[in-house]
């Protein structure tokens, strides 16, 4: 039983299609679980051995469930199904594929109006750009910087065009995400840091 084709970053109202492939499975269920957390906290928790226990504490709101169309008795050929859904509220969601209440596969989805684009410049500094996740148009907001050990460095405002430049020394081992009013925050991005080579 496999789950495919689900985007990890979406904007509110965007239609998602979960593609499911099954063999020798007679019952399966897809669950969409809202999480009470932000993008960075989830990122660090997902690297912990206690991740599943942490998730249980973060569940909030109503869990949506879909039954995969009735499957034949095994053994049988590979069957495919697709389930369409959309997210209306910003936040982080957990999409799980289960059979007989056993977790087989899961993925996280960040739903937000904003997206952070990271570009490394010739002088090894990094340019962060906040854009509208649906239209791609620039938008102003806050950029929150974290070290890869989870320590918050700073929160800085972008310019009116949604851009912010991070110097090379600060970009090393740093992650960032953008946020605007209304609980919209982007998925965290790792800054592409490259040290400048010394000329011989």
C-alpha positions, -999 to +999 in steps of 0.1 A: +000+000+000+016+033-011+007+070-010+019+092-039+015+126-055+007+148-024+024+182-024+042+192+008+034+229+004+000+242-007-021+274-005-056+276+011-082+263-012-058+244-035-071+210-045-048+180-036-050+146-051-037+116-030-028+087-053-030+053-036-017+020-049-026-012-032-019-049-035-032-077-012-049-051+010-087-054+016-092-023+037-075+011+038-082+046+052-067+080+046-066+104+075-060+142+075-050+155+110-045+192+119-015+198+141-011+225+167+024+236+159+045+258+136+068+248+107+101+250+126+089+232+157+076+204+135+108+202+116+129+197+147+104+172+162+105+151+130+142+144+136+136+131+171+131+094+180+101+105+200+084+120+169+053+098+170+047+105+207+051+143+200+025+141+172-001+127+196+002+158+217+000+182+188-033+169+173-061+195+172-094+200+155-114+175+136-097+146+118-110+140+083-112+104+071-117+088+037-121+050+030-102+038+000-126+022-024-135-014-016-106-037-024-107-073-036-096-102-015-059-112-019-042-122-040-050-098-067-034-074-092-023-039-083-052-015-078-052+022-078-074+049-063-073+086-059-088+109-032-093+146-038-094+172-010-085+207-001-074+227+030-092+259+038-072+270+069-035+277+072-013+255+093+004+221+093-014+189+086-005+152+089-017+129+061-017+092+071-025+061+052-037+032+075-050-003+072-068-020+101-057+011+122-020+003+115+000+032+102+017+024+069+028+058+056+025+095+065+035+128+051+032+164+063+016+193+044+022+230+051-009+251+041+000+288+037-004+319+016+033+325+017+064+307+003+101+314+009+125+313-020+162+311-012+189+322-037+227+322-031+244+353-045+280+354-060+294+369-028+281+339-008+254+359+008+218+347+006+187+364-007+154+354+007+122+363-011+087+361+002+061+354-024+024+346-026+022+308-028-006+309-054+003+338-077+041+340-071+039+378-066+062+393-040+048+402-006+063+419+025+065+400+058+088+388+085+117+363+081+125+342+111+160+327+113+170+296+132+203+278+136+202+241+126+203+232+163+169+248+168+181+281+184+163+312+172+186+339+159+164+367+148+132+379+132+137+405+105+114+424+083+117+422+046+117+452+023+084+463+007+091+438-022+094+409+003+132+406-001+158+402+027+196+397+023+215+375+047+253+378+049+274+348+043+286+344+079+250+344+092+237+321+065+260+292+076+240+264+092+209+285+092+172+278+084+145+304+077+108+307+073+085+336+064+054+347+082+026+372+077-005+382+096-032+356+100-011+326+111+004+321+076+039+308+077+060+291+050+077+258+053+113+262+066+141+264+041+178+257+046+199+286+034+222+276+006+255+286+020+287+283+000+321+295+014+340+318-010+371+301-024+403+320-019+422+330-050+457+316-054 
